[in-house]
């Protein structure tokens, strides 16, 4: 993919960029290394002041930035504004909470023969962030805010179809007061990632993206013995049981499937419905999906804009067509509209079977697969019967079922009677092929820290500490 802004609503190329030269990349890594030497010695109060200034900039420039995201990847202007606000809130959250999250943790000094013993969290250095296009700001900021507050520095390799968003982020934190070089964007292709990660000045990597990309980065990092956090794809289940409020479940299901034009890793994708309420849910869900307005993403009345890339639309068309050829039934949507832009309608498809690609593949667009089950046990078996394990949803007012779902769903998060989303206050990440490690909350800020054991004794020649092997 060339480094270019292509408006998904029209297919028009708006701007193109030359990739950075090897010399420019090396200079950026050098600036990051130098910035780390400065940033790690600053106080939490100083970093908090700069992080709050970054939040101020985001809010002040919200409309301009939201318009940029809409033009680059097609999300509605309304949702883009909400994304900017969420980023600002995350910046403020870590500005407030980072010092407490990374405070020294005392241990039982007497038990280990010390006068004092504790755990100290210290930054690692430069972290390479490989990020996708679907949330051009949020997926970067949810890494950058905790990383910078911990004293790390960042090098961003953003998706090649959102270069202007990348350039904005590359300047944001310096404008807010962080040392020059503390967070930089590298306008490079994927082939440069290995070279950057192999550089000894780069200490770790984080990636949000496809399973294929995650495997590639993990392989390189493994060879270099460097820490990684991976947030990969998902095929999240949305389970509806007989006691659920069906109308409310259908309403949330529509938003859960079509948020961000259906292009979200934690969007609900497989709707697993108990047979007792299947027909009622299917009718309510398909009706709501069919009523959504597809059109100009800058129009406030639009619910769904275009898909971000032409290839993305081709992929979901092929998945839906494959299912239909093998016997699936389309309840609404299923055909691309005429005209310019990479639009695809909200689609509900049922009568699925394991021979269909849609059964096991992630569908990255506004297409919902509807599955019928006869029991709780069947629902769990189907929900967990995938290589992914990012988010999950269950709808039931039965208290026993709620507790069972919380335990039995094999995913990084379980949301009961509410839509799966991410909050700065809660850890975010997956299991199985959806990745490992956690972002957000205290867990996220500690991922790229050295969890250092500190043991202090009196230094007297009395034996004891040091006389025992590991």
KOLZATOR-777075 format. One record per residue: x, y, z of N, C-alpha, C in turn. Coordinates in pm, whole numbers, plus 50000, padded with zeros to 5 digits. Layout:
% residues N
XYZXYZXYZ/...
***
This chain:
% residues 470
500844988150000500005000050000500885012550000/500615021949909501355034549907500955042950027/501815052350064501525061350175500715072950118/499415072450138498535082250073497225083650146/496645095550138495285098050182494365096350062/493485086350070492495083849965491115084550030/490295093749987488965095550046488085083450013/487695075450113486905063450085485505066450031/485025078650053483685082250005483675084849855/484855087549799484925090749656485945082249581/486905076449652488005069449588489085078649537/488985091549567489925101549515491195102049600/492345101949534493625103549602493815118349634/493965121649761494065135549803495505139949826/496315131249885497715134549911498545121849910/499755122949863500695111749868501975116349937/502675106849994503885109950070504995100250032/506205105450025507365096950005507755090650137/508115078050137508555071750263509875077650309/510105077150437511355082150493512525073650444/513675079850427514875072850387515455065350508/516315055550484516985048750596517705058550688/518285068750630518995078650711518025086550800/516855089750746515855096950826515315088250939/515115075550911514655066351015515695065251125/516945063751088518005062551187518095075251273/517915086751209517965099351284516805100151383/515625095251342514465095451431514695086451553/515275074851531515585065851642516595072451736/517555079351678518525086551760517875097351845/516935104851786516215115051864515415108751976/514785097251947514015090352050514895086052166/516065080652134516985076152238517445087852324/517725098952258518155110952333517015116352419/515795116352364514635121152440514385112452562/514605099352548514395090452662515335093952778/516575097552745517525100952851517035113152930/516305121952862515755133752930514455130553002/513535123852930512195121752983512205113053108/513035102953111513025093753225513395100753355/514045112353346514465119753466513475130653505/512425132253428511405142353464510475136553570/509735145253634508825140953740507445137653682/506655130253758505285127553715504505140553701/504785150153786504075162953777504355169953645/505605169753601505955175953473505255168653358/505325155353359504685147653252503185149853253/502595150553371501155152753380500765166253321/501585176353344501295189453288501315188853135/502285182053080502385180852934501245172252878/500895161652951499825152952903498485160152905/498245168153006497015176153008497015186552896/498185191752864498275201152752497935194152621/498345181552606497985173952487496475172152479/495845169252591494375168252594493725181352552/494275192452601493745205552562493825207752412/494955204152353495125205652208494115197052131/493925184852175492975175952107491575181952108/491155187052222489805192552231489685205652153/490715213552157490675226352084490635224051934/491275213651887491355210751744490425199351701/489405196851784488555185051765487905184351628/487275194951584486555194551457487505192551339/488625199451342489615198051235490155183751229/490435178251345490985164751353489955154151314/488725156251358487645146851322487415146851171/487445158451112487265159350966488395152050894/489605153250946490755146350887490565131250891/490145125951006489935111551016488835106750922/487765114550911486665110750822487135110150677/487925119850636488425120150499489415108850473/490195105250575491225094950554490675080750557/489695077950646489275063950655487765061950661/486975072550647485555070950623484645070150742/485165070650865484255070350980483395082850980/482205081851038481325093551038481965104651120/481665116951081482205128551152481765128551298/480535124251323480025123651460480865114051543/481145102151490481945092451566483395096951576/483895104051477485265109051481485445119351593/484455127951610484515137751720484525130551855/483725119951865483705112251989485045105552015/485715101151909487025095051925488045105051978/488005117251928488925127651978488685130052126/487415131052165487095133452306487565121952394/487435109652345487895098052421489405098352441/490125102552338491585103752349491975114052454/491295125452454491595135752552491325130652693/490235123152710489905117652842490975107852889/491505099752797492555090252833493825097452874/494155108252804495325116252842495165121552984/494005126653016493775132053150493785120853255/493255109253219493235098053312494645094253354/495535092553257496905088553291497695099953353/497385112253318498035123553384497735123353534/496535118953569496125118453709496585105753779/496525094353710496695081453775498095075353764/498925079953673500195073153646501075071953769/501215082553846502125082253962501685071554061/500385070454085499895060054176500075046154120/499815044453989499985031353926501425026353934/502385035653930503795031853924504545034554055/503795036754162504425039054292505145026354339/506215028154415506915016654472505945008154553/506074994854540505204985554613506034978354719/505774981154846506584974854952506314959954965/507344952454998507234938155026507534935755174/507364923355217507664919655356509174918355371/509814929055416511284929255423511804918555519/511134916555630511604906755729511624892655670/510604889555588510504876055531511654872955437/512244883255378513354880955284514684885555341/514734887755471515984890955538516544904455503/515684914155476516124927555437515694937755540/516304949355535515804960555614514694967855537/514754966455405513714972355320513694964755189/512484961855139512334954955010511094960254941/511214962354810510064967754737510234965254587/509144967354515509154966654370509094980854315/509914983654215509924996854151509684995154001/508815003453946508505003153802509295014153732/510095010153633510895020053560510745017953410/510795028653331510575027653186511675019853116/511325014053001512265006052924513065014252824/512405024152761513085032052657512165034452540/512715033252419511925035652298511075023352266/509775025552243508845014852208508295017752069/508365007751981507805008951847506325005251853/505465014051803504025011651799503595010051654/503104998351618502614995551484501084995651493/500455005251428499035007751452498205007451324/496895004051337496005002751222495245015651195/494435015251089493745027151043492355029051103/491765018851166490325019651195489975029551305/490845031251403490705042151501492035049651499/492195058751405493515064651379494125071751499/493285077151586493795084151704493775075151827/492615069051855492425062151981493435050852001/493665042851900494535031351919495985035451939/496315047451897497655052751923497715058952062/496735067152095496765074352223496655064752341/495895053852325495765044752439497095037752470/498025037652375499405033652404500255045452447/500165056452374501075067652394500905074152531/499665075952577499465082852704500115075452821/499845062552839500535055752950502035054252927/502455051952803503885050052777504675062652812/504195074152768504895086652796504845090152944/503705087753008503605090653151504535081653232/504825069653181505765060753249507215064953228/507445073853129508805078153098509415071652976/508615063352907509065057652780508925067852668/509505064752553509295072852433508745063752324/508075069752224507405061752123507825065051982/507855054651899508045055951755506825049551688/506065057351615504805052751557504975049151410/504695036551377504545032551238503045030451218/502385040751164500935040351147500595033651013/499315030550995498855024850869499095034750756/499425029450639499835037950528498705046050467/497445042750500496335050450444495845061650536/496535063850650496175075050737497425083450769/498175087650668499425094750695499235108250762/498145115250731497955128350793497625126950942/496875116750977496635113951119497945110651189/498795102951120500095099451177500955111751200/500975120751103501795132751116501275141651230/499965142451245499405150251356499885144551489/499775131451504500195125151628501695126651652/502455126551545503905127951558504335141351611/503455151351601503765164751649503045168351779/501965161151809501075164951920501815166252052/502595156352089503155156152224504315165952239/505055168452131506075178952136505425192552150/504315194652079503585207352093503075209152234/502775198052303502255198852439503345201052543/504625199552503505715202252595506665190852621/506335178752576507255167552594508555170152518/509665164452562510935166552491510835162952344/511475170652259511485167952116512045153852092/511315145852016511725132151990511065121952080/510275126552180509645117252273508565108952206/507925114452103506955106652025507025111351881/507385102151790507575105551650506855095651559/506395100551446505805091951344506845088851237/506905076151200507785071651093506915068750971/507015076850868506275074150745507075064050664/506795051350691507535040450626506565029150594/506995020250508506225008350478506474997450580/505674986750571505784975750667507144969050663/507814969850549509094962950535510184969150623/509954981050675510964987850758510844983850905/509714977750943509464974451084510584965651140/511014955651062512044946551113513324954051145/513714963051058514954970551082514844979151208/513694985751226513524994351344513534985951471/512814974851470512724966651590514054959851623/514874957551522516174951451546517194961451602/516914974251593517844984451643517944983351795/519144982551850519284980851996518744992452077/518555004152014517985015552086516495014352104/515855005152031514415002652044514254990552134/513494992152244513484982052349512274972852348/511204976652277509974968652282509064972952168/507954965852153507004969252047505594966052092/504654973552039503234970752057502574971451920/501644962551896500954962251767499474959951787/498674967751718497254965151703497014962951556/496444951451520496254948751378495864934351354/496234929551238495824916251196496654905351263/496124893351262496864881851316498174879951239/498124881751108499334880151027500404890151068/500024902751084500984912951125501524910151264/500654905451353501084902251488502124891151490/501904880851409502874869951403504234875051354/504204883951255505454889051199506234897051303/505554905951373506234914151474506714905551590/505884895951633506284887151743507514878951707/507584874651580508744866851536510024875151545/509944887351493511124896151497511514899151642/510534902851723510824906351862511374894351938/510874882451906511404870451971512864868351939/513224870451814514634869151774515504879351847/514944891251868515704902051932515574902152084/514744892952137514454892052281513944905452333/512834909852273512224922552313510744920452344/510284927452443508904926352491507924931152384/506784924052372505724928652282504374927652351/503464936252309502044935452341501304935152208/500434925352190499714923652065498204923952089/497514932752018496034932752017495634930051874/495134918051848494894913651711493394912851683/493014904451588491624904151545490694897851646/489414898651613488404892551697487224887951614/486504878251667485234874051608484244872851723/483964884351784483304884751913481874879351910/481544870552006480174865552016479264875452090/478014875352052476964883352117475834873452143/475764868552268474854857652302473564863352361/472434858652312471124863252360470354851252414/470024851852543469304841052609467824844752630/466964834952663465514837452671465104848452767/465854850552875465444860552973465844874752933/466554876352824467044889552783465904898852743/466134911752757465244921952700465554922452550/464714916252470465014914052329465134927252252/464224936552276464284949352204465564956952238/465924956952366467144963852406468374956752348/468364943452352469474935852296469634938652147/468514939252073468574941951930469094956051902/468694965451986469154979251970470664980251988/471164974052096472604974552122473374966352019/472774955151976473424946751875473694954551748/472764963251710472924971151589474114980551600/474204987251714475354996051737476644988051749/476564976751820477764968551843478334963051713/477464960151616477954954751490478424965751395/477764977351400478004987551298478834999251345/479314999051470480185009851515481395010851422/481785023151394482955025451308482785018751171/481555019351119481215012950990481474997850991/481384991951111481594977551125483044973451131/483954983151137485394980351131486034982251268/485714973351357486274973751491486594959651535/487764957851595488164944551642487184939251746/486644948151831485734943751936484274945851900/483994948451773482594948651730482014934551743/480774933551788480094920451790479964915751645/480274903151621480254898051484479414885451469/479394876951572478604864651566477494865551671/476264865551624475104867351711474474853651737/474664848951858474294835251897473044836351983/471924831551931470614834451991469884821452025/469364820652147468614808852190467354807452105/467024795152071465904792651979464584798252030/464404799152163463144804252218462894818852181/463944826352155463784840652122464424843951988/464844833751915465574836051789464754844251690/463534840151663462734846951561462464861451599/462144863751726461854877451771463094886151760/464244880851802465484888551793465854891051648/465774880651564466174882051424465344892851355/464044892951382463174902951318463534917051365/463714918651498464024931951552465394936651506/466354927651504467724931051465467804934751317/467254926251232467314928851087466584941651053/465474944351121464714956651096465534968951131/466214968451244467054979851285468254981551193/468874970651154470024971351063469604977250929/468464972850879467984977350749467614992150749/467284997450867466845011450877468005021350889/469215016450904470355025450916470615032850786/471055045250800471325053750684472785052650643/472995048450519474345047450463474555059350370/475675066550389475875078050302477095086150340/477055098950305478155108250325478535108450473/479755104650508480125104050649480185117650717/480235128450639480235141750699478825146450736/477805139650686476415143250715476045138050853/475575146650945475215142051080474125131451081/473325130650974472245120850968472725107050925/473965105950882474495093150835474875084150952/474445071650944474815061651044476075054051005/476225051250876477335043150828477945049650704/479245051850710479965057150596480585045850515/481525049050429482175038750345483165030550426/483495018950375484615011450430485905018850398/486935016350475488155024350465488935021850338/488855009550285489645006350167488804998550067/489194999549943488494991949838488654976949861/489854972849903490084958649928489214953550043/488984962150142488124958250253486724954850206/486194962550113484864959450060484894946649978/485914944749899486034932349821486054920249915/486774921350024486884910050117485524906050174/484744915750220483464911850281482454907650176/482534913250056481674908349948481944893649920/483214890049916483564876149888483104866950001/483194871650126482744863450238481234861250235/480474871850207479024870550199478614861950080/479214864349964478884856549844479184841749865/480284838749931480644824849961479564818250046/479074825450148478054819750235476744817450160/476364826950077475114825650003475174813749907/476314812149840476474800649749476334787349822/476674787449951476634774950028475374773650113/474374782050085473074780050147472644790250250/473444800450278473044810450376471894819050323/471154824750417470004833150381470274847350430/470094857150342470324871150374469014877550418/468984882950541467774889150593467684903950555/468824910250535468834924050485470224926950431/470324936650338471614940350281472134929950185/473464928650183474094918350103474504922249963/474194934549920474564939049785475164952949793/476304955049726476914968349727476024978149653/475924990649701475135000649630475865005949507/475125011749417475725018149300476385031249341/477285036149258477885049249281479305048449332/479885060349351481275061349395481415057949543/482625055149582482905052449723482805037649755/483435033949869483545019849905482505016150011/481245018149973480125015650065479675001150061/479184996350176478544983250183477424984250286/476254978850257475104980950347475154972050471/474494976150578474324967350694473644954350650/474224943250688473784930250637473624920350752/472534912950750472314902050846472154889250765/472914878950803472934866550728472804854850826/471984845050791471734833750880471784820550803/471404809650871471514796050814472964793150775/473854795850867475284794250842475754780150881/476824775750818477394762750852478914763350842/479624753650900481084754450908481824754250775/481154751250665481844751550535482034765650484/481354775150544481384788950496482524796750561/483164805250485484254813450537483794822050654/482584826950645482054836150745481904829350881/481894815950882481754808451006482974810451096/484164810851038485384811151119486244823551098/485994831150993486814842950965486214855451029/487074864951062486614878051106486064885550985/484894891451000484294899650894484454914250936/485254921750862485584935450902484744945450824/483474945450855482514954350792481154951850854/480104959150814478804958450883477974946250847/478554934450865477894921750832477794913450959/476574909150994476314901451115475904887351079/476574877551140476174863651127475254859751241/474114853551209473094850251308473034835051324/473224830251449473304815851478472214812051578/471584800551558470554795551649471124784351736/470854785051867471274774451959470094770552047/470194758352105469094752952184469334753352334/470554756952377470854756452520472024765652553/472224767652683473374775252730474664768452686/474714755252699475914747752665476264749252518/475264748952430475524750952288476034765152261/475464774652333475884788652314477354790252350/477774784552463479174785552505480084778352407/479674766552363480504758952269480724766752140/479674772952088479794780651964480574793551987/480284800252099480974812852128482484810752139/482884799752203484314797052223484944789352108/484144785352010484634777051902485294784951790/486234793351826486954801651732488384803351781/489294806651691490684809051730490864822551798/489824830951791489924844351850489364844451993/489744854752068489244856252204489474870352255/488874880152187489094894052226487984898552321/486824902252268485714906252354484574896352343/483554898252427482364889852421481214896852490/480004893352448478774899252500477814888152537/477074889852646475994880552678474814888452733/473624884552690472414891352731471504881352803/471354883552932470504875153015470204882553144/468984880553196468644886253326468644875553434/469104863753399469224852653493470564854053565/470524855953697471754858553774472744846953764/472244834653765473134823053754473824822853618/473074825553511473674825853378474714836953367/474454848253428475424859253423476764855053482/476734848353597477974843753659478664833153574/477874824353514478454813753430479104819653305/478434829253242479024835553124480344842553160/480364849453274481564856553315482754847153327/482494834753368483554824853384483814817153255/482764813353183482884803753073483284809752939/482994822452915483374828452787484894830252783/485504824852680486974824752667487394837052588/487544848152659487844860952594488544870152692/489154880752638489814890552722488854899052803/487604900252756486594907752830485224901552807/484374902752908482994898052901482094909552945/481184913452859480224923952892478834917652899/478184919053014476854913353036475824924453027/474874923152935473794932952916474324946952885/475384947552808475924960352765476904958052652/477234968652579478084967452461479564967152498/480294958152437481744957452458482394970352411/483204976052497483944988152460485214988552544/486004998952528487235000352606487145012952692/487685011652811487725022752907489145023952961/489645036152984490975037453044491075030553179/489945029153248489965023353382490075008153384/489835001653269489784986953265490844981553169/491464970053203492444964053112491784959452983/492544960352873492014957052741492994948152668/492514937052614493364928052538492664914752518/493354905152456492714892652421493504880452461/492934868852426493574855952444493534848552311/494164836852307494254828952185494854837452073/494334836551952494934843851840494584858651838/493874863151939493604877551952494734884952021/495784877652061496964884552111497244881952257/498144890152314498534888752453498994902252506/499054902952638499374915552702498114923952717/498234934952790497084943452814497444958152794/496454965352742496534979952734495574985652838/495734998452864494835005952953494945001253099/494365008953189494375006553333495805006253387/495975001653508497315000253566498124989653493/497424979053445498134968453374498814973853248/498124982653176498664987853051499904996453071/499925004753173501085013553192502295005653240/502064994153303503174986153353503764976753249/503064974853135503544965453034504944968952984/505214981852970506514985952918507364992453027/507334985953142508194989953253509034978053298/510204980953348511004971053417510464969753558/509894958053589509394955553724510604951153808/511214960753873512514958853937512354955354085/513004944454125513074940954266514224948554332/513924955054444514954962254520515014956354661/516174951354698516434945454831517524953554899/517264957955019518244965955093518514959555228/519784958255261520184953155391521114962955462/521544959255581522394968255660523854967655616/524234957055541525614956055495526574951155600/526054944655704526924939555810527384925455778/528534921455824529104908255795528514897755887/527224894855869526544885355957525964873655880/526314872155750525744861255667524314864755629/523574854655600522154856755566521994858755418/521594870955379521294873555239522504870855152/522274864655042523344861354949523944847654974/523524841155083524074827955113523254816655054/522144820054992521294809954931521294811554779/521204800554709521164801054562519764804854517/519644807354386518364810854324517334800154350/
***
